[in-house]
Amino acid sequence: MEGGSVGSAPAPPPLHPAIAPLSYLLGRWRGQGEGGFPTINSFAYGEELIFSHSGKPVIAYSQKTWKLASGEPMHAESGYWRPKPDGSIEVVIAQSTGLAEVQKGTYDAENRIVTLQSELVGNASKEITRVFKVVNGELSYVVEMATVITSLQPHLKALLKKVTRVILHVPVVYMFVDFSQPGKLQANKYS
C-alpha cells in the first residue's frame, strides 16, 4: 500500500486452521519468573509474553522481561511458531542479545503442552530446551540451557496469567511526509 490513504483498521482475519490447536496461547500473558545458571547470579524478573496471529499459519511471539525492583528492561525476544497438523512445531526466535534459535518440537493441544528442542543456536549457547504448559489458566515454562562449558541444566522458569484474550498481529504502517509536496501523506505497510 504505497502512496495510499490511511483509513480505518481492517476487520480481523479469521484464525488459520493450522494454528487452531494452539489458539489457547493467543493473547497477552504477564507474571514473574526466576533465573540462574552456574556462570551468573540468581535473579527474579517480571515478564510479558504475547502470542498473536495475522490469519496466516503461524503464531507471532514476543517476550520482554524487566527487573522487578526498578522496572529496568532485561531481555527481549521475538519470533514465529509454526504448528503442523501432525503435532510437530517449528519455532524461530531472535533475541535482543544477538542470539538466534531454530527449534523443533511437539505440541499436545489436549494437555496444552509445547516442548521445544534447539536444532540450531547461533552466537552463544550450545543447546536450549523450552517447555510451555497451560494449567488452570496459567502459563508456565521452563528453559534449560547448555554452553560449551556447562551441561544442559535449568536456566529460567516463570508463571504467567493471561491479561488479554486473542491478539491480532497487525502489520506495521509507517507514515512519511513528502516535504516536496506539502500536504501529501504516504503510508507504507510492512508485516
C-alpha positions as a LaTeX table, in Angstrom:
\begin{tabular}{lrrr}
\hline
Residue & $x$ (\AA) & $y$ (\AA) & $z$ (\AA) \\
\hline
Met1 & 0.00 & 0.00 & 0.00 \\
Glu2 & 2.33 & 2.70 & $-1.18$ \\
Gly3 & 1.06 & 6.19 & $-1.68$ \\
Gly4 & $-2.43$ & 5.19 & $-0.48$ \\
Ser5 & $-4.52$ & 6.87 & 2.11 \\
Val6 & $-4.79$ & 5.58 & 5.64 \\
Gly7 & $-8.31$ & 4.63 & 6.69 \\
Ser8 & $-9.80$ & 2.59 & 9.48 \\
Ala9 & $-8.22$ & $-0.69$ & 10.50 \\
Pro10 & $-9.36$ & $-3.75$ & 8.53 \\
Ala11 & $-11.55$ & $-6.37$ & 10.15 \\
Pro12 & $-9.52$ & $-9.05$ & 11.97 \\
Pro13 & $-8.73$ & $-12.05$ & 9.77 \\
Pro14 & $-10.14$ & $-15.43$ & 10.74 \\
Leu15 & $-7.95$ & $-17.80$ & 12.69 \\
His16 & $-5.96$ & $-20.01$ & 10.31 \\
Pro17 & $-6.87$ & $-23.70$ & 10.87 \\
Ala18 & $-3.18$ & $-24.62$ & 11.28 \\
Ile19 & $-2.89$ & $-22.58$ & 14.49 \\
Ala20 & $-6.28$ & $-23.54$ & 15.94 \\
Pro21 & $-4.78$ & $-26.30$ & 18.17 \\
Leu22 & $-2.60$ & $-23.65$ & 19.90 \\
Ser23 & $-5.22$ & $-20.88$ & 19.98 \\
Tyr24 & $-5.31$ & $-21.16$ & 23.79 \\
Leu25 & $-1.92$ & $-19.39$ & 23.78 \\
Leu26 & $-3.17$ & $-16.35$ & 21.85 \\
Gly27 & $-3.18$ & $-13.24$ & 23.98 \\
Arg28 & $-1.03$ & $-11.27$ & 26.39 \\
Trp29 & 0.42 & $-13.08$ & 29.43 \\
Arg30 & 2.12 & $-11.36$ & 32.40 \\
Gly31 & 3.80 & $-12.65$ & 35.50 \\
Gln32 & 7.09 & $-13.30$ & 37.22 \\
Gly33 & 9.99 & $-15.65$ & 36.81 \\
Glu34 & 13.33 & $-16.56$ & 38.23 \\
Gly35 & 16.59 & $-17.48$ & 36.63 \\
Gly36 & 20.05 & $-18.68$ & 37.34 \\
Phe37 & 22.97 & $-20.55$ & 35.86 \\
Pro38 & 26.38 & $-21.63$ & 37.13 \\
Thr39 & 28.03 & $-18.64$ & 35.45 \\
Ile40 & 25.61 & $-15.94$ & 36.75 \\
Asn41 & 23.89 & $-14.90$ & 39.98 \\
Ser42 & 20.27 & $-15.95$ & 40.52 \\
Phe43 & 17.68 & $-13.29$ & 39.70 \\
Ala44 & 13.94 & $-12.59$ & 39.63 \\
Tyr45 & 12.11 & $-10.78$ & 36.85 \\
Gly46 & 8.77 & $-9.55$ & 35.58 \\
Glu47 & 7.69 & $-10.78$ & 32.17 \\
Glu48 & 5.22 & $-10.29$ & 29.37 \\
Leu49 & 4.62 & $-12.78$ & 26.54 \\
Ile50 & 2.42 & $-12.02$ & 23.56 \\
Phe51 & 1.15 & $-14.67$ & 21.16 \\
Ser52 & $-0.69$ & $-13.17$ & 18.16 \\
His53 & $-1.85$ & $-14.08$ & 14.67 \\
Ser54 & $-2.43$ & $-12.40$ & 11.31 \\
Gly55 & $-4.61$ & $-15.04$ & 9.68 \\
Lys56 & $-1.54$ & $-16.90$ & 8.36 \\
Pro57 & $-0.45$ & $-20.41$ & 9.51 \\
Val58 & 1.99 & $-19.04$ & 12.11 \\
Ile59 & 1.80 & $-17.55$ & 15.58 \\
Ala60 & 3.83 & $-14.39$ & 16.17 \\
Tyr61 & 5.64 & $-14.48$ & 19.52 \\
Ser62 & 7.23 & $-11.69$ & 21.53 \\
Gln63 & 8.65 & $-11.62$ & 25.03 \\
Lys64 & 10.15 & $-8.97$ & 27.27 \\
Thr65 & 11.41 & $-9.05$ & 30.83 \\
Trp66 & 12.31 & $-6.42$ & 33.41 \\
Lys67 & 13.86 & $-6.11$ & 36.85 \\
Leu68 & 11.13 & $-6.35$ & 39.47 \\
Ala69 & 12.53 & $-3.65$ & 41.74 \\
Ser70 & 13.26 & $-0.97$ & 39.16 \\
Gly71 & 11.29 & $-1.90$ & 36.02 \\
Glu72 & 14.55 & $-1.66$ & 34.04 \\
Pro73 & 14.42 & $-3.74$ & 30.83 \\
Met74 & 16.38 & $-7.02$ & 30.95 \\
His75 & 15.76 & $-9.21$ & 27.90 \\
Ala76 & 13.57 & $-9.33$ & 24.82 \\
Glu77 & 12.99 & $-11.79$ & 22.01 \\
Ser78 & 10.55 & $-12.36$ & 19.19 \\
Gly79 & 9.83 & $-14.91$ & 16.52 \\
Tyr80 & 7.31 & $-17.22$ & 14.94 \\
Trp81 & 5.79 & $-20.56$ & 15.91 \\
Arg82 & 4.59 & $-22.81$ & 13.08 \\
Pro83 & 2.49 & $-25.77$ & 14.26 \\
Lys84 & 1.87 & $-28.66$ & 11.88 \\
Pro85 & $-1.14$ & $-31.00$ & 11.77 \\
Asp86 & 0.95 & $-33.99$ & 12.92 \\
Gly87 & 1.62 & $-32.38$ & 16.33 \\
Ser88 & 5.10 & $-31.13$ & 15.45 \\
Ile89 & 6.10 & $-27.47$ & 15.63 \\
Glu90 & 8.90 & $-25.30$ & 14.24 \\
Val91 & 9.98 & $-22.13$ & 16.02 \\
Val92 & 12.42 & $-19.35$ & 15.16 \\
Ile93 & 13.42 & $-16.82$ & 17.82 \\
Ala94 & 15.71 & $-13.78$ & 17.66 \\
Gln95 & 16.93 & $-12.43$ & 20.99 \\
Ser96 & 17.93 & $-8.84$ & 21.78 \\
Thr97 & 21.38 & $-10.19$ & 22.71 \\
Gly98 & 22.03 & $-11.24$ & 19.10 \\
Leu99 & 21.38 & $-14.91$ & 19.74 \\
Ala100 & 19.16 & $-16.69$ & 17.20 \\
Glu101 & 17.39 & $-20.01$ & 17.74 \\
Val102 & 15.78 & $-22.54$ & 15.43 \\
Gln103 & 13.78 & $-25.01$ & 17.49 \\
Lys104 & 11.65 & $-28.03$ & 16.68 \\
Gly105 & 9.36 & $-29.90$ & 18.96 \\
Thr106 & 5.88 & $-31.18$ & 19.61 \\
Tyr107 & 2.63 & $-29.87$ & 20.97 \\
Asp108 & $-0.18$ & $-31.64$ & 22.78 \\
Ala109 & $-3.27$ & $-29.49$ & 22.29 \\
Glu110 & $-5.42$ & $-31.54$ & 24.66 \\
Asn111 & $-2.96$ & $-31.25$ & 27.56 \\
Arg112 & $-1.80$ & $-27.77$ & 26.47 \\
Ile113 & 1.93 & $-28.57$ & 26.42 \\
Val114 & 4.56 & $-27.39$ & 23.92 \\
Thr115 & 8.04 & $-28.95$ & 24.11 \\
Leu116 & 10.89 & $-27.42$ & 22.09 \\
Gln117 & 14.48 & $-28.51$ & 21.44 \\
Ser118 & 17.09 & $-26.37$ & 19.69 \\
Glu119 & 18.18 & $-27.52$ & 16.24 \\
Leu120 & 20.44 & $-24.55$ & 15.71 \\
Val121 & 21.60 & $-21.84$ & 18.10 \\
Gly122 & 23.64 & $-19.03$ & 16.64 \\
Asn123 & 26.00 & $-16.82$ & 18.62 \\
Ala124 & 26.34 & $-18.38$ & 22.09 \\
Ser125 & 24.59 & $-21.32$ & 23.69 \\
Lys126 & 25.15 & $-24.89$ & 22.59 \\
Glu127 & 21.65 & $-26.16$ & 23.33 \\
Ile128 & 18.34 & $-24.73$ & 24.57 \\
Thr129 & 15.12 & $-26.51$ & 25.51 \\
Arg130 & 11.80 & $-24.88$ & 26.37 \\
Val131 & 8.65 & $-26.47$ & 27.80 \\
Phe132 & 5.44 & $-24.41$ & 27.96 \\
Lys133 & 2.34 & $-25.65$ & 29.84 \\
Val134 & $-1.06$ & $-24.12$ & 30.49 \\
Val135 & $-2.72$ & $-25.49$ & 33.63 \\
Asn136 & $-5.79$ & $-23.94$ & 35.26 \\
Gly137 & $-5.46$ & $-20.89$ & 33.02 \\
Glu138 & $-1.83$ & $-20.18$ & 33.98 \\
Leu139 & 1.08 & $-20.43$ & 31.57 \\
Ser140 & 4.30 & $-21.81$ & 33.00 \\
Tyr141 & 7.55 & $-22.53$ & 31.27 \\
Val142 & 11.00 & $-23.91$ & 31.97 \\
Val143 & 14.05 & $-23.08$ & 29.86 \\
Glu144 & 17.16 & $-25.26$ & 30.09 \\
Met145 & 20.47 & $-24.31$ & 28.52 \\
Ala146 & 23.88 & $-25.78$ & 27.81 \\
Thr147 & 27.02 & $-23.89$ & 26.80 \\
Val148 & 30.49 & $-25.02$ & 25.78 \\
Ile149 & 31.47 & $-25.09$ & 29.48 \\
Thr150 & 28.21 & $-26.29$ & 31.11 \\
Ser151 & 25.88 & $-29.22$ & 30.55 \\
Leu152 & 22.12 & $-28.85$ & 29.95 \\
Gln153 & 20.51 & $-27.50$ & 33.11 \\
Pro154 & 17.68 & $-25.21$ & 34.29 \\
His155 & 18.11 & $-21.54$ & 33.43 \\
Leu156 & 14.66 & $-19.86$ & 33.61 \\
Lys157 & 11.18 & $-20.60$ & 34.91 \\
Ala158 & 8.10 & $-18.43$ & 35.12 \\
Leu159 & 4.39 & $-18.42$ & 35.87 \\
Leu160 & 2.16 & $-16.07$ & 33.86 \\
Lys161 & $-1.54$ & $-15.19$ & 33.78 \\
Lys162 & $-3.46$ & $-14.17$ & 30.68 \\
Val163 & $-4.36$ & $-10.48$ & 30.82 \\
Thr164 & $-5.96$ & $-10.19$ & 27.37 \\
Arg165 & $-7.51$ & $-12.69$ & 25.02 \\
Val166 & $-6.75$ & $-13.11$ & 21.32 \\
Ile167 & $-4.21$ & $-10.68$ & 19.95 \\
Leu168 & $-4.22$ & $-9.85$ & 16.26 \\
His169 & $-0.80$ & $-9.37$ & 14.67 \\
Val170 & $-1.38$ & $-6.27$ & 12.57 \\
Pro171 & 1.24 & $-5.23$ & 10.04 \\
Val172 & 3.02 & $-2.01$ & 10.92 \\
Val173 & 2.15 & 1.08 & 8.92 \\
Tyr174 & 4.81 & 3.78 & 8.64 \\
Met175 & 3.79 & 7.30 & 7.73 \\
Phe176 & 6.08 & 9.52 & 5.68 \\
Val177 & 5.62 & 13.16 & 4.76 \\
Asp178 & 6.92 & 14.18 & 1.35 \\
Phe179 & 8.14 & 17.72 & 2.00 \\
Ser180 & 8.42 & 18.41 & $-1.72$ \\
Gln181 & 4.62 & 18.01 & $-1.95$ \\
Pro182 & 3.09 & 19.76 & 1.09 \\
Gly183 & 0.05 & 18.04 & 2.50 \\
Lys184 & 0.73 & 14.69 & 0.79 \\
Leu185 & 0.93 & 11.75 & 3.17 \\
Gln186 & 2.43 & 8.42 & 2.18 \\
Ala187 & 1.82 & 5.12 & 4.01 \\
Asn188 & 3.95 & 2.00 & 3.61 \\
Lys189 & 2.88 & $-1.33$ & 5.04 \\
Tyr190 & 5.36 & $-3.86$ & 6.48 \\
Ser191 & 4.36 & $-7.16$ & 8.05 \\
\hline
\end{tabular}
